[in-house]
Amino acid sequence: MPQRVALELAVQDPAGAVIAADVGARRVELCSALGATGGITPSAALVEAVVEAAAVVPSSDAAPILEVHVLVRPRPGGFVYSPAEIDLMLREITLAGDAGADGVVLGALTPSGAVDEARMRDLIAAAEDAEVTFHRALDVIADPLAALDTLAELGVARVLTSGGAARASAGLDRLAALVERSAELGIEIMAGGGVTPADIPALLGTGVDAVHLSAKRSVVDAGGPGGGGAAGYEVTDPELARAAAVALGLPAAT
């Protein structure tokens, strides 16, 4: 029987992790400020709280204990980092590991737009036994297939990619090419980027190993002039999460 395609949800709090576990997700990517920035590193206390929340959800053969993978991204913007920023990322990786995270999600590029192999080696070494996912920095690399070779050699477990498009649903051809190449490399391809449950059948058609989405909704809660204006905040929507699980055929989805 072919391996079931995994569901990963991007979450920002313990409640999101519980929802992910309830619908049968395999992993969460834990981050902060997702909608405003695309995601930055969460606090060490938040990592601890989400790891604790994931650990108390009963597991079964159909729905194993949820894995917590922590985004390590020191700021919004591009992926070319200064020595000071790399030092901060190394510290964040250590803190995530100490808190019990199963993996880290990161990426570093050179000024010419290639994988920064030297920086990545240091970051991967800091992760020790935790899995490393290379995030959508891949989508700004001119030759993602060549980058995939490099990342596999470095020991990266998987890449998160939209296939270079604004939304994964528009990057199907490149996703399929990455999947084809990954079969020779032993690295997973996870489709993500503006994914909705309705996009999942087409993404499955490319052969990806996993699908990643935020399944979030906004809560209106104006902070006033000193609290971010009328932006409110985001939470994981259980109905969207469940719809994604159903589209993937996950057994825990009800």
Sine and cosine of phi, psi and omega as CSV:
sin_phi,cos_phi,sin_psi,cos_psi,sin_omega,cos_omega
0.00,0.00,0.75,-0.66,0.01,-1.00
-0.90,0.44,0.52,-0.86,0.00,-1.00
-0.91,0.41,0.66,-0.75,-0.01,-1.00
-0.93,0.36,0.64,-0.77,0.05,-1.00
-0.94,0.35,0.75,-0.66,-0.09,-1.00
-0.99,0.15,0.48,-0.88,0.12,-0.99
-0.95,-0.31,0.77,-0.63,0.13,-0.99
-0.85,-0.52,0.76,-0.65,0.05,-1.00
-0.94,-0.34,0.69,-0.72,0.16,-0.99
-0.99,0.12,0.87,-0.50,-0.05,-1.00
-0.79,-0.61,0.27,-0.96,-0.08,-1.00
-0.78,-0.62,0.10,0.99,-0.03,-1.00
-0.30,-0.95,0.18,-0.98,0.02,-1.00
-0.87,0.50,-0.59,0.80,0.01,-1.00
-0.87,0.50,-0.61,0.79,0.04,-1.00
-0.90,0.43,-0.61,0.80,0.04,-1.00
-0.91,0.41,-0.64,0.77,0.02,-1.00
-0.90,0.44,-0.67,0.74,0.05,-1.00
-0.87,0.49,-0.70,0.72,0.01,-1.00
-0.85,0.52,-0.70,0.71,0.03,-1.00
-0.90,0.43,-0.65,0.76,-0.04,-1.00
-0.88,0.48,-0.55,0.84,-0.04,-1.00
-1.00,-0.07,0.02,1.00,0.07,-1.00
1.00,-0.02,0.33,0.94,0.07,-1.00
-0.90,0.44,0.50,-0.87,0.03,-1.00
-1.00,0.07,-0.57,0.82,-0.09,-1.00
-0.58,-0.81,0.35,-0.94,0.32,-0.95
-0.86,-0.51,0.56,-0.83,0.25,-0.97
-0.98,-0.18,0.90,-0.43,-0.03,-1.00
-1.00,-0.02,0.79,-0.61,0.01,-1.00
-0.52,-0.85,0.09,-1.00,0.09,-1.00
-0.83,-0.56,0.38,-0.92,0.07,-1.00
0.79,0.61,0.71,0.70,-0.12,-0.99
-0.89,0.46,-0.80,0.60,-0.06,-1.00
-0.92,0.38,-0.59,0.81,-0.07,-1.00
-0.98,0.22,-0.50,0.86,-0.15,-0.99
-0.79,-0.61,-0.15,0.99,-0.19,-0.98
1.00,0.06,-0.04,1.00,0.04,-1.00
0.94,-0.33,0.75,-0.67,0.15,-0.99
-0.73,-0.68,0.14,-0.99,-0.08,-1.00
-0.87,0.49,0.76,-0.65,0.09,-1.00
-0.97,0.23,0.27,-0.96,0.02,-1.00
-0.94,0.34,0.36,-0.93,0.02,-1.00
-0.88,0.48,-0.62,0.79,0.02,-1.00
-0.90,0.43,-0.63,0.78,0.02,-1.00
-0.91,0.41,-0.65,0.76,0.05,-1.00
-0.85,0.52,-0.73,0.68,0.01,-1.00
-0.85,0.52,-0.70,0.71,-0.04,-1.00
-0.90,0.43,-0.64,0.77,-0.01,-1.00
-0.95,0.30,-0.63,0.78,0.08,-1.00
-0.87,0.50,-0.67,0.74,0.04,-1.00
-0.90,0.44,-0.67,0.75,0.00,-1.00
-0.90,0.43,-0.65,0.76,-0.01,-1.00
-0.92,0.39,-0.57,0.82,-0.10,-1.00
-0.95,0.30,-0.39,0.92,-0.07,-1.00
-1.00,-0.04,-0.07,1.00,0.04,-1.00
-0.98,0.20,0.83,-0.55,-0.02,-1.00
-0.84,0.54,0.62,-0.79,0.02,-1.00
-0.95,-0.32,0.30,-0.95,0.08,-1.00
-0.52,-0.85,0.08,-1.00,0.05,-1.00
-0.87,0.49,-0.56,0.83,-0.03,-1.00
-0.98,0.21,-0.55,0.83,-0.07,-1.00
-0.72,-0.70,1.00,0.04,-0.03,-1.00
-0.93,0.36,0.17,-0.99,0.04,-1.00
-0.83,0.56,0.72,-0.70,-0.06,-1.00
-0.91,0.41,0.71,-0.70,0.10,-1.00
-1.00,0.03,0.61,-0.79,0.04,-1.00
-0.92,-0.38,0.89,-0.46,0.04,-1.00
-0.91,-0.42,0.77,-0.64,-0.17,-0.99
-0.97,-0.23,0.79,-0.61,0.10,-0.99
-0.94,0.35,0.78,-0.63,0.07,-1.00
-0.90,-0.44,1.00,-0.08,-0.05,-1.00
-0.57,-0.82,0.94,-0.34,-0.19,-0.98
-0.97,0.26,-0.26,0.96,-0.05,-1.00
-0.28,-0.96,0.29,-0.96,0.16,-0.99
-0.94,0.34,0.06,-1.00,0.05,-1.00
0.99,-0.14,-0.41,-0.91,-0.08,-1.00
-0.97,0.26,-0.18,-0.98,-0.18,-0.98
-0.84,-0.54,0.37,0.93,0.11,-0.99
-0.99,-0.15,0.90,-0.43,-0.18,-0.98
-0.93,-0.38,0.57,-0.82,0.06,-1.00
-0.97,0.24,0.26,-0.96,0.08,-1.00
-0.82,0.57,-0.62,0.78,0.00,-1.00
-0.91,0.41,-0.62,0.78,0.03,-1.00
-0.93,0.37,-0.62,0.78,0.06,-1.00
-0.90,0.44,-0.65,0.76,0.05,-1.00
-0.87,0.50,-0.67,0.75,0.04,-1.00
-0.89,0.45,-0.67,0.74,0.02,-1.00
-0.89,0.46,-0.65,0.76,0.04,-1.00
-0.88,0.48,-0.66,0.75,0.03,-1.00
-0.91,0.40,-0.65,0.76,0.00,-1.00
-0.91,0.42,-0.62,0.78,0.03,-1.00
-0.88,0.47,-0.69,0.72,0.02,-1.00
-0.88,0.47,-0.69,0.72,0.01,-1.00
-0.90,0.44,-0.64,0.77,0.02,-1.00
-0.89,0.46,-0.68,0.74,0.03,-1.00
-0.90,0.43,-0.67,0.74,0.02,-1.00
-0.88,0.47,-0.52,0.86,-0.01,-1.00
-0.99,0.17,-0.14,0.99,0.04,-1.00
0.98,-0.17,0.22,0.97,0.02,-1.00
-0.89,0.45,0.57,-0.82,0.01,-1.00
-0.99,0.10,-0.35,0.94,-0.05,-1.00
-0.27,-0.96,0.15,-0.99,0.06,-1.00
-0.76,-0.65,0.45,-0.89,-0.04,-1.00
-0.84,-0.54,0.86,-0.51,-0.13,-0.99
-0.36,-0.93,0.04,-1.00,0.06,-1.00
-0.07,-1.00,0.53,-0.85,0.04,-1.00
-0.57,-0.82,0.72,-0.70,-0.04,-1.00
-0.87,-0.48,0.37,-0.93,0.13,-0.99
-0.99,0.12,0.27,-0.96,0.05,-1.00
-0.85,0.52,-0.39,0.92,0.03,-1.00
-1.00,0.08,-0.03,1.00,0.08,-1.00
1.00,0.00,0.39,0.92,0.07,-1.00
-0.95,-0.32,0.20,-0.98,0.10,-0.99
-0.87,0.50,0.77,-0.63,0.05,-1.00
-0.99,0.12,1.00,-0.03,-0.13,-0.99
-0.89,0.46,-0.64,0.77,-0.03,-1.00
-0.90,0.43,-0.73,0.68,0.03,-1.00
-0.90,0.43,-0.67,0.74,-0.02,-1.00
-0.90,0.44,-0.62,0.79,0.04,-1.00
-0.87,0.50,-0.67,0.74,0.01,-1.00
-0.91,0.42,-0.68,0.73,-0.02,-1.00
-0.92,0.40,-0.67,0.74,0.01,-1.00
-0.92,0.40,-0.63,0.78,0.04,-1.00
-0.88,0.47,-0.63,0.78,0.01,-1.00
-0.91,0.41,-0.49,0.87,-0.02,-1.00
-0.95,0.33,-0.34,0.94,0.00,-1.00
0.81,0.59,-0.90,-0.43,-0.08,-1.00
-1.00,0.06,-0.12,0.99,0.01,-1.00
-0.95,0.31,0.59,-0.81,0.05,-1.00
-0.93,0.36,0.51,-0.86,0.04,-1.00
-0.89,-0.46,0.82,-0.58,0.14,-0.99
-0.96,-0.30,0.76,-0.65,0.09,-1.00
-1.00,-0.01,0.85,-0.53,-0.15,-0.99
-0.99,0.11,-0.33,-0.95,-0.17,-0.99
-0.96,0.28,0.20,0.98,0.28,-0.96
-0.82,0.57,-0.45,0.89,0.04,-1.00
-0.85,0.53,-0.51,0.86,-0.11,-0.99
-0.97,0.22,-0.09,1.00,0.09,-1.00
-0.94,-0.34,0.12,0.99,0.06,-1.00
-1.00,0.04,0.71,-0.70,-0.09,-1.00
-0.90,0.43,-0.61,0.79,-0.03,-1.00
-0.85,-0.53,0.99,0.12,-0.07,-1.00
-0.92,0.39,-0.45,0.89,0.02,-1.00
-0.92,0.39,-0.67,0.74,0.07,-1.00
-0.91,0.41,-0.62,0.78,0.03,-1.00
-0.89,0.46,-0.59,0.81,0.02,-1.00
-0.88,0.48,-0.65,0.76,0.07,-1.00
-0.85,0.52,-0.73,0.69,-0.02,-1.00
-0.88,0.47,-0.71,0.70,-0.05,-1.00
-0.92,0.40,-0.61,0.79,0.06,-1.00
-0.89,0.45,-0.67,0.74,0.03,-1.00
-0.90,0.45,-0.54,0.84,-0.01,-1.00
-0.97,0.25,-0.28,0.96,0.01,-1.00
0.99,-0.16,0.28,0.96,0.06,-1.00
-0.93,0.37,0.69,-0.73,-0.05,-1.00
-0.98,0.21,-0.63,0.77,-0.07,-1.00
-0.41,-0.91,0.26,-0.96,0.12,-0.99
-0.85,-0.53,0.59,-0.81,0.12,-0.99
-0.97,-0.23,0.84,-0.55,-0.10,-1.00
-0.47,-0.88,0.53,-0.85,0.12,-0.99
-0.99,-0.11,0.13,0.99,-0.12,-0.99
0.96,0.27,0.39,0.92,0.05,-1.00
0.99,0.13,0.00,1.00,-0.02,-1.00
-0.99,-0.13,0.20,-0.98,0.05,-1.00
-0.90,0.44,-0.56,0.83,0.06,-1.00
-0.77,-0.64,0.59,-0.81,-0.03,-1.00
-0.86,0.51,-0.52,0.85,-0.01,-1.00
-0.90,0.43,-0.31,0.95,0.04,-1.00
-0.99,-0.16,0.02,1.00,-0.03,-1.00
-0.90,-0.43,0.49,0.87,-0.14,-0.99
-0.89,0.46,-0.65,0.76,-0.04,-1.00
-0.89,0.45,-0.70,0.71,-0.01,-1.00
-0.94,0.33,-0.59,0.81,0.07,-1.00
-0.86,0.51,-0.69,0.73,0.01,-1.00
-0.89,0.45,-0.63,0.78,0.03,-1.00
-0.91,0.40,-0.64,0.77,0.04,-1.00
-0.91,0.42,-0.65,0.76,0.04,-1.00
-0.87,0.48,-0.69,0.72,0.00,-1.00
-0.87,0.49,-0.70,0.72,0.00,-1.00
-0.93,0.36,-0.59,0.80,-0.08,-1.00
-0.91,0.42,-0.44,0.90,-0.01,-1.00
-0.87,0.49,-0.45,0.89,0.01,-1.00
-1.00,0.03,-0.19,0.98,-0.18,-0.98
-0.92,-0.38,-0.32,0.95,-0.04,-1.00
0.96,0.28,0.51,0.86,0.03,-1.00
-0.87,-0.49,0.65,-0.76,-0.06,-1.00
-1.00,0.10,0.51,-0.86,0.09,-1.00
-0.92,-0.38,0.85,-0.52,0.02,-1.00
-0.90,-0.44,0.86,-0.51,-0.02,-1.00
-0.99,0.15,0.76,-0.66,0.05,-1.00
-0.34,-0.94,0.40,-0.91,-0.01,-1.00
0.79,-0.61,0.99,-0.10,0.01,-1.00
0.91,0.42,0.42,0.91,-0.09,-1.00
-0.97,0.25,0.70,-0.72,0.16,-0.99
-0.89,-0.45,0.31,-0.95,0.05,-1.00
-0.81,0.58,-0.56,0.83,-0.01,-1.00
-0.92,0.40,-0.38,0.93,0.00,-1.00
-0.98,0.18,-0.31,0.95,-0.22,-0.98
-0.88,0.47,-0.68,0.73,0.01,-1.00
-0.83,0.56,-0.67,0.74,0.01,-1.00
-0.92,0.40,-0.62,0.78,0.03,-1.00
-0.91,0.42,-0.63,0.77,0.04,-1.00
-0.88,0.48,-0.52,0.85,0.00,-1.00
-0.91,0.42,-0.32,0.95,0.04,-1.00
-0.99,0.13,-0.24,0.97,0.00,-1.00
1.00,0.00,0.26,0.96,-0.04,-1.00
-0.89,0.46,0.40,-0.92,-0.01,-1.00
-0.99,0.11,-0.41,0.91,-0.07,-1.00
-0.41,-0.91,0.36,-0.93,0.07,-1.00
-0.82,-0.57,0.68,-0.73,-0.08,-1.00
-0.84,-0.54,0.76,-0.65,0.11,-0.99
-0.46,-0.89,0.27,-0.96,-0.04,-1.00
-1.00,-0.01,-0.48,0.88,0.00,-1.00
0.73,0.68,0.73,0.68,-0.10,-0.99
-0.93,-0.36,0.35,-0.93,0.15,-0.99
-0.70,-0.71,0.37,-0.93,-0.03,-1.00
-1.00,-0.08,0.62,-0.79,0.08,-1.00
-0.94,-0.33,0.82,-0.57,0.00,-1.00
-0.97,0.22,0.87,-0.49,-0.02,-1.00
-0.35,-0.94,0.99,0.13,-0.12,-0.99
-0.87,0.49,0.73,-0.68,0.00,-1.00
-0.99,-0.10,-0.02,1.00,-0.01,-1.00
0.96,0.27,-0.06,-1.00,-0.09,-1.00
-0.90,0.44,-0.40,0.92,0.00,-1.00
-0.98,-0.19,0.04,1.00,-0.07,-1.00
-0.78,-0.63,0.47,0.88,0.07,-1.00
1.00,-0.08,0.21,0.98,0.05,-1.00
0.95,0.30,-0.66,-0.75,-0.09,-1.00
-0.99,-0.13,0.31,0.95,-0.14,-0.99
-0.91,0.41,-0.55,0.84,-0.07,-1.00
0.94,0.34,-0.51,-0.86,0.00,-1.00
-0.47,-0.88,0.13,-0.99,-0.09,-1.00
-0.91,-0.42,0.54,-0.84,0.09,-1.00
-0.70,-0.72,0.36,-0.93,0.09,-1.00
-0.96,0.28,0.77,-0.64,-0.02,-1.00
-1.00,-0.03,0.91,-0.42,-0.05,-1.00
-0.89,0.46,-0.52,0.85,-0.01,-1.00
-0.94,0.33,-0.66,0.75,0.07,-1.00
-0.91,0.42,-0.67,0.75,0.02,-1.00
-0.88,0.48,-0.68,0.74,0.00,-1.00
-0.92,0.40,-0.63,0.78,0.02,-1.00
-0.89,0.45,-0.62,0.79,0.05,-1.00
-0.91,0.42,-0.67,0.74,0.01,-1.00
-0.89,0.45,-0.65,0.76,0.04,-1.00
-0.89,0.46,-0.68,0.73,0.00,-1.00
-0.89,0.46,-0.48,0.88,0.04,-1.00
-1.00,0.04,-0.14,0.99,0.00,-1.00
0.96,0.28,0.49,0.87,-0.03,-1.00
-0.96,0.29,0.69,-0.72,-0.11,-0.99
-0.93,0.37,-0.42,0.91,-0.03,-1.00
-0.99,0.15,-0.18,0.98,-0.05,-1.00
-0.96,0.28,0.79,-0.61,0.02,-1.00
-0.74,-0.67,0.00,0.00,0.00,0.00
